[in-house]
Amino acid sequence: MNQLFYSPHIENGLARLDEEETRHLIAVLRRQVGDHLELTDGKGYFYTAELVEAGKKHSLARILETRGAPEPAARLHLAVAPTKQIDRFEWLLEKATEIGIQEITPLLCRRSERTTVRHDRLEKILVSAMKQSLQSRLPRLNPLAPFAQVVDEAAEPKRFIAWCPDEPLPPLRTFLQPTTDTLMLIGPEGDFTPEEALYAAGHGFVAVNLGPTRLRTETAGLVAAIVLHYGVEE
């Protein structure tokens, strides 16, 4: 498989590709009716399909074969404060998707420098990264949410917050449990406030460090994603 297309609309043996996917399929790759395609629905399935209709606004492919991908050992959720320069945050979302994080929440903190994001643009970045890395599961992208809301509503059994207090903290890797759903909080450039860290601790979050150096937000998010994912994979 060297080219993967995305269709969340698969029913009655047919996959419907939207205008953007159709433009890439027909205008860029010059695919024609009768050609075979590899598709995913973003929900854990791959499909081999035959292109049966190619229009300007959409295209249709007939499903020939369906293959389910293995379930992840645990669900990994990354909640990260968007960076002031949005391209850095978008880069993180792309890399976290490639690595295999299942859920992402843009986090609004006391010291956040960015208080808005374009959900539609971020969603497109996730779709592109999923296809590029040949995965069958599109990460769930939640709306931008206040810190307290994310902490209050946390349902994952394992919960971590990465921050930089004066006293040393244990490394994240020492707490990994490969089959346990996990939520990781990453703060803004100015870090979480002590009050936020205390609030999280009161809701079962364990404060951890991500290494001996001070990391930028997107770097911290990437390090956490790698440690969490490959800890689960091991």
C-alpha positions in Angstrom: 0.0 0.0 0.0 1.6 3.3 -1.1 -1.4 5.6 -1.4 -4.2 5.7 1.0 -7.5 7.6 0.6 -10.0 8.6 3.3 -13.7 8.1 3.2 -15.8 8.3 6.4 -18.9 7.7 4.3 -19.0 3.9 3.5 -22.4 2.2 3.3 -24.2 -0.3 1.1 -20.8 -1.5 -0.3 -19.9 2.0 -1.6 -17.4 4.5 -0.4 -18.0 8.2 -1.2 -15.0 10.4 -1.5 -15.4 14.2 -1.0 -14.4 17.0 -3.3 -10.9 17.3 -2.0 -10.1 13.6 -2.1 -11.7 13.4 -5.6 -9.6 16.3 -6.9 -6.4 14.6 -5.7 -7.5 11.2 -7.0 -8.5 12.4 -10.5 -6.6 15.7 -11.2 -3.3 14.9 -9.5 -3.0 11.1 -9.6 -5.0 10.7 -12.9 -6.9 7.7 -11.6 -9.8 6.4 -13.8 -13.0 4.5 -13.4 -12.0 0.8 -13.0 -8.8 1.5 -11.0 -8.4 -0.1 -7.6 -7.9 2.1 -4.6 -6.9 1.5 -0.9 -9.2 3.4 1.5 -9.7 3.8 5.2 -12.8 5.0 7.1 -10.6 6.4 10.0 -12.4 4.0 12.3 -10.0 1.0 12.2 -10.7 -0.5 8.8 -8.9 -0.7 5.5 -10.7 -1.3 2.2 -9.7 -2.3 -1.3 -12.2 -0.7 -3.7 -12.8 -0.1 -7.4 -13.5 3.4 -8.7 -16.9 3.3 -10.3 -17.8 7.0 -10.6 -15.6 10.1 -10.9 -17.2 13.5 -10.8 -16.1 17.0 -10.0 -17.6 17.2 -6.5 -17.3 13.6 -5.4 -16.4 10.1 -6.5 -17.7 6.6 -5.6 -15.8 3.4 -5.2 -17.2 -0.1 -4.8 -15.8 -2.1 -1.9 -14.1 -5.3 -2.9 -12.3 -6.2 0.4 -12.5 -5.2 4.0 -9.7 -5.6 6.6 -9.8 -4.7 10.2 -6.7 -3.3 12.0 -5.7 -4.6 15.5 -7.1 -2.6 18.4 -4.5 -0.5 20.2 -3.4 -1.9 23.6 -4.5 1.3 25.3 -6.1 4.6 24.3 -3.7 7.5 24.5 -5.0 11.0 24.9 -2.8 14.1 24.6 -4.2 17.5 25.9 -1.9 20.3 24.8 -2.0 24.1 25.0 -1.9 25.5 21.4 1.3 27.5 20.7 1.3 31.2 19.9 2.7 30.3 16.5 0.0 27.9 15.3 2.3 26.1 12.8 4.2 24.7 15.7 1.0 23.2 17.2 0.0 21.9 13.8 3.4 20.2 13.4 2.8 18.5 16.8 -0.6 17.3 15.7 0.8 15.9 12.5 3.6 14.0 14.4 1.3 12.7 17.2 -1.0 11.3 14.5 1.9 9.6 12.7 3.0 8.1 16.0 -0.4 6.7 16.9 -2.1 8.9 19.5 -5.8 8.2 19.6 -7.2 11.5 21.0 -6.1 15.1 21.1 -7.5 18.1 23.0 -6.4 21.7 22.5 -6.0 23.0 26.1 -6.8 26.5 27.3 -4.6 27.3 30.3 -4.1 30.4 32.6 -0.9 31.3 30.7 -2.0 30.4 27.2 -0.8 32.8 24.5 -3.3 31.4 22.0 -7.0 31.2 22.8 -8.5 30.2 19.5 -7.9 27.5 16.9 -9.5 26.5 13.6 -10.9 23.1 14.2 -11.5 22.4 10.5 -7.9 23.1 9.6 -6.6 21.0 12.4 -8.9 18.1 11.4 -7.5 18.3 7.8 -4.0 18.0 9.2 -4.9 14.9 11.2 -6.5 13.3 8.1 -3.4 14.0 6.0 -1.1 12.6 8.6 -3.2 9.5 9.0 -3.1 8.8 5.3 0.6 9.6 5.0 1.4 7.2 7.8 -0.9 4.5 6.3 -3.1 4.2 9.5 -6.7 3.2 9.7 -7.7 5.3 12.8 -8.2 9.0 12.8 -7.4 10.6 16.2 -10.4 12.2 17.8 -9.9 15.9 17.8 -11.8 17.6 20.6 -12.8 21.3 20.7 -10.5 23.8 22.5 -11.4 23.3 26.2 -10.5 25.1 29.5 -8.0 23.4 31.7 -10.4 22.8 34.6 -13.0 21.2 32.3 -10.5 18.7 30.9 -9.3 17.9 34.4 -12.8 17.6 35.8 -14.0 15.3 32.9 -10.9 13.1 32.7 -12.0 9.5 32.5 -8.6 7.8 31.8 -7.3 5.6 34.7 -3.8 6.9 34.2 -3.4 10.7 34.3 -0.2 12.8 34.0 0.7 16.5 34.0 4.1 17.6 32.7 5.4 20.7 34.3 8.6 22.3 35.7 8.6 23.1 39.4 11.7 23.8 41.4 11.8 20.3 42.9 12.7 17.3 40.7 9.9 15.1 39.4 10.0 11.4 38.4 10.1 10.7 34.7 7.0 9.7 32.8 8.4 6.3 31.7 8.5 5.0 35.3 4.6 5.1 35.5 3.7 3.5 32.2 1.1 0.7 32.1 0.9 -0.7 28.6 -2.8 -1.7 28.7 -4.2 1.3 30.6 -5.9 4.3 28.9 -3.8 7.4 29.6 -4.3 11.2 29.5 -1.2 13.5 29.3 -1.4 17.3 30.0 1.1 19.6 28.3 1.1 23.3 29.2 1.8 26.5 27.3 5.3 28.1 26.9 4.9 29.8 30.3 4.1 26.4 31.9 1.1 25.5 34.1 0.6 27.7 37.1 1.2 26.1 40.6 -2.6 26.4 41.1 -3.3 24.4 38.0 -0.8 21.8 39.0 -2.4 21.5 42.4 -5.9 21.3 40.9 -4.8 18.5 38.6 -3.1 16.7 41.5 -6.5 16.8 43.4 -8.0 15.0 40.5 -5.6 12.1 40.3 -3.0 13.5 38.0 0.6 12.6 38.6 3.2 15.3 38.0 6.1 14.0 35.8 9.1 15.3 33.9 9.9 14.6 30.3 13.7 14.8 30.5 16.6 16.9 31.9 16.1 19.9 29.7 13.3 22.5 29.5 11.3 21.7 26.4 9.1 23.9 24.2 5.4 23.0 24.1 5.5 21.1 20.8 8.7 19.3 21.7 7.2 18.3 25.1 4.1 17.0 23.3 6.1 15.0 20.9 8.3 13.5 23.6 5.2 12.5 25.6 3.6 11.0 22.6 6.7 8.9 21.8 7.1 7.7 25.4 3.4 6.8 25.8 3.0 5.1 22.5 6.2 3.1 22.5 5.7 2.2 26.1 2.3 0.7 25.1 3.9 -1.0 22.1 6.5 -2.6 24.2 
